[in-house]
Amino acid sequence: MKIAIVTISYNQVRYLAQAIKSVSLADPDRLEYVIVDAGSTDGSRRIIERHRRRFSRVIFEPDHGPPDGLNKGFAATSADILGYLNSDDCFAPGALDYVLHYFEAHPEVDVLCGAIRIIDQQGRPSVRRRTPDRIDLRRYAYQSCYFWQQATFFRRDAFLRTAGFNLSSRTAWDGELVVDMVLAGCRFAYTNKLLGDFRIYEDSITGSGRLSEALIRDRIHLRDKILAAGVAPASGMEVRVMKMLYKFNLRRHWSYLFAAEELERST
C-alpha cells in the first residue's frame, strides 16, 4: 500500500520549503508526492526545483484555482491512500506513517479525520489542538461540526466515488469533498492524534477575511446541497441551540487540551 500527497503552490515562498520537508515517510518508496504550481512569481519555483528529488511529479501549468490544481494532482497519482497539504501548512512528524499503518490495519475505513495544531506566521503553536468532530451533516450545514483538511486522508476509491473538488468553490472545496464522501456512503474514522499544523496569519484566507463574501456563498451552497440530499432543515432556534451546545461542550474543550495522541474511535 502507498500514500500520495498533493501540494498546491502559489506564491508561498516563505513557507513552502517547510511544507515540502514535512511530507516524509519512513519508507520513501511507499510515498508519492505531487506538487502543482499554477504560476508562482515569488521564488517558489526555485524552491520546488531545489527539492525536486522529493517529488514523483511536478506540474507547472496554469489552472482554474486550488480545486482544479488538486484534481490535476490526484489524477497524476496511483497510490491507495490520498491526502493533500497547502503550501503554508505542515504535517506533524510521523503523521504519514501513522496514516498508512492505520488504513492497513482498518480495511473497513474509507476516510480518517485527525487532530491539528493552529500555528502562527512564525510557526508558534496555539496551546490547544483542534480535534475532529464526528461528522453530522445537519450540524455541518449550520456550522456546528468541524474537521480539518491538514489531518484528513482517504482511500482512492472514496475520492473516485465523488466528482472530485468543486471548481466553482473559492473557499470550501475541502469541506465539500468530505460532504460528498458522506453522501456517497463512505465510512469514517476519527483519531485525536496530531497529524498536521494549520497556519493562520494575516495573509491567509482564514486570517485575512478577504474572501468573506465568497465564504458565505460557499457555505450557503454546501447547506443547500446537504438539505437537497434529504437532511432536515433547522429552524433559527434549533441553530442557536446547536451553536450554544457546541460552544459550551466541555468534552470537546477537554479533548482540545488533553486528548491522548493514540486515542482512536471509528464509525
C-alpha positions in Angstrom: 0.0 0.0 0.0 1.2 3.5 -0.8 0.2 7.0 0.1 0.0 10.0 -2.2 0.2 13.7 -1.1 -0.6 16.7 -3.3 0.5 20.2 -2.5 -0.8 23.2 -4.4 1.7 26.0 -4.6 1.1 29.7 -5.4 3.4 32.5 -4.1 4.0 31.0 -0.7 7.8 31.1 -0.8 8.1 31.9 2.9 6.5 28.7 4.0 6.9 26.3 1.0 10.2 24.6 2.0 8.8 23.8 5.4 5.7 22.3 3.9 7.7 20.2 1.5 10.1 18.9 4.2 7.1 17.8 6.3 6.0 15.4 3.7 8.0 12.3 4.7 7.6 8.6 5.2 10.0 6.1 6.8 9.9 4.1 3.6 10.1 6.7 0.8 9.2 4.0 -1.8 5.7 4.0 -0.4 5.2 7.7 -0.9 4.1 9.6 -4.0 4.4 13.4 -3.7 3.0 15.7 -6.4 3.3 19.4 -6.4 1.2 21.7 -8.6 2.3 25.3 -9.1 0.0 27.4 -11.2 2.5 30.2 -11.9 4.3 31.5 -8.8 6.5 34.6 -9.3 8.0 34.9 -5.8 10.7 32.3 -6.0 8.5 29.3 -5.1 9.5 27.5 -8.3 13.2 27.8 -7.3 12.4 26.1 -4.0 10.5 23.4 -5.9 13.4 22.8 -8.2 15.8 22.7 -5.2 13.7 19.9 -3.7 12.7 18.1 -7.0 14.1 14.8 -5.8 11.3 14.7 -3.2 8.6 14.7 -5.9 7.2 11.9 -8.0 5.7 14.6 -10.3 6.0 18.3 -10.7 3.2 20.1 -12.5 4.0 23.7 -13.7 0.9 25.0 -15.5 -1.9 27.4 -15.1 -5.1 26.2 -13.5 -8.6 27.4 -12.6 -7.9 27.7 -8.9 -7.0 25.4 -6.0 -9.7 22.8 -6.6 -8.5 22.4 -10.2 -4.9 22.1 -9.1 -5.9 19.4 -6.6 -7.8 17.5 -9.2 -4.8 17.6 -11.5 -2.5 16.5 -8.7 -4.6 13.5 -7.7 -5.0 12.5 -11.4 -1.2 12.2 -11.5 -1.0 9.7 -8.7 -1.8 6.0 -8.4 -1.4 5.4 -4.6 -4.1 3.7 -2.5 -4.3 6.4 0.2 -4.6 10.1 -0.6 -4.1 13.4 1.3 -3.2 17.0 0.5 -1.3 19.8 2.1 -1.5 23.5 1.4 1.9 25.2 0.8 1.7 27.2 4.1 0.8 24.2 6.3 2.7 21.2 7.6 2.3 17.6 8.5 3.3 16.5 12.0 6.4 14.3 12.3 5.4 10.7 11.7 1.9 11.6 10.6 2.0 9.9 7.2 3.5 6.7 8.7 0.6 6.7 11.2 -2.0 7.2 8.5 -0.6 4.5 6.2 -0.5 2.0 9.0 -4.0 3.0 10.2 -5.5 2.2 6.8 -3.6 -1.0 6.5 -5.0 -2.1 9.9 -8.5 -0.9 9.2 -9.7 -2.0 5.8 -13.3 -1.1 6.7 -12.4 2.6 6.9 -12.6 4.9 3.9 -11.8 8.3 5.4 -9.7 9.2 8.5 -10.0 12.5 10.3 -7.4 13.6 12.8 -6.3 16.5 15.0 -4.3 19.6 14.2 -2.5 22.4 15.9 -3.0 26.0 14.8 0.3 27.8 14.2 1.0 31.4 13.5 3.2 33.2 11.0 6.4 32.2 12.8 5.2 28.6 13.4 4.4 29.1 17.0 1.6 26.7 18.1 -1.6 27.5 19.9 -1.9 25.9 23.3 -5.0 24.0 22.2 -5.3 21.5 19.4 -8.4 21.1 17.3 -9.8 17.5 17.4 -12.2 16.3 14.7 -16.0 16.2 15.4 -17.9 13.1 14.4 -19.3 14.2 11.1 -23.0 15.1 11.2 -24.2 16.7 8.0 -27.1 18.5 9.7 -24.7 20.2 12.2 -22.1 20.8 9.5 -24.7 22.6 7.4 -25.2 25.0 10.3 -21.5 25.4 11.2 -21.7 23.3 14.4 -19.4 20.5 13.2 -15.7 20.8 12.2 -12.9 18.6 10.7 -9.5 19.6 9.4 -8.1 19.4 5.9 -4.5 19.1 7.1 -5.5 15.9 9.0 -8.0 14.3 6.6 -6.9 11.3 4.5 -9.0 8.9 2.3 -8.8 5.9 0.1 -8.6 6.5 -3.7 -11.9 4.6 -4.1 -13.6 7.1 -1.8 -12.3 10.0 -3.8 -13.4 8.4 -7.1 -16.9 8.0 -5.6 -17.2 11.8 -5.8 -16.9 14.2 -8.7 -13.6 15.5 -7.2 -13.0 19.0 -5.9 -15.7 21.5 -6.9 -14.1 24.0 -9.3 -16.6 26.7 -8.5 -15.7 26.8 -4.8 -13.3 29.5 -3.7 -13.1 28.8 0.0 -14.7 25.4 0.9 -13.5 22.8 -1.7 -12.1 20.7 1.2 -15.3 20.7 3.2 -17.4 20.0 0.1 -15.3 16.9 -0.8 -15.9 15.5 2.7 -19.6 16.2 2.4 -19.7 14.4 -1.0 -17.9 11.4 0.6 -20.5 11.2 3.3 -23.3 11.4 0.7 -21.5 8.6 -1.3 -21.7 6.3 1.8 -18.0 6.4 2.7 -17.1 5.1 6.2 -15.3 7.5 8.5 -13.0 7.0 11.4 -11.6 9.6 13.8 -8.4 10.0 15.8 -7.2 12.6 18.3 -3.6 12.0 17.1 -1.9 15.2 16.0 -1.5 14.9 12.2 -1.0 18.4 10.9 -0.4 22.1 11.5 -2.9 24.7 10.2 -1.2 28.1 9.8 -3.4 31.2 10.3 -1.9 34.6 9.6 -2.7 38.0 8.2 -2.5 37.0 4.5 -4.2 33.6 4.7 -7.8 33.1 3.6 -8.9 32.4 7.2 -6.8 35.1 8.8 -7.4 37.9 6.3 -11.1 37.5 5.8 -10.5 38.8 2.2 -12.8 36.1 0.8 -15.6 36.6 3.4 -18.3 37.1 0.7 -17.2 34.0 -1.2 -17.1 32.1 2.1 -20.7 33.0 2.8 -21.7 31.9 -0.7 -19.8 28.6 -0.4 -21.4 27.9 2.9 -24.9 28.5 1.5 -24.1 26.2 -1.4 -23.0 23.5 1.0 -26.0 23.9 3.2 -28.3 23.7 0.1 -26.5 20.6 -1.1 -26.9 18.9 2.3 -30.6 19.8 2.5 -31.2 18.7 -1.1 -29.9 15.3 -0.1 -32.7 14.9 2.4 -31.2 16.2 5.6 -33.9 18.0 7.6 -33.5 21.8 7.8 -33.1 23.5 11.2 -35.2 26.4 12.5 -33.5 29.6 13.7 -34.0 28.4 17.3 -32.5 25.0 16.6 -29.5 26.6 15.0 -28.9 28.8 18.1 -29.2 25.8 20.4 -26.8 23.8 18.2 -24.2 26.5 18.3 -24.6 27.1 22.0 -24.2 23.4 22.8 -21.2 23.2 20.6 -19.6 26.3 22.1 -20.0 25.0 25.7 -19.3 21.3 25.1 -16.8 20.6 27.9 -15.9 17.3 26.4 -14.8 18.9 23.2 -12.7 21.5 25.1 -11.1 18.8 27.2 -10.2 16.9 24.1 -8.5 20.0 22.7 -6.3 20.3 25.7 -5.6 16.7 26.9 -6.6 14.2 24.2 -4.1 11.3 24.1 -2.5 11.0 20.7 -3.1 7.3 20.5 -6.9 7.6 21.2 -8.9 6.5 18.3 -12.6 6.0 17.6 -14.4 4.8 14.5 -17.8 4.6 13.0 
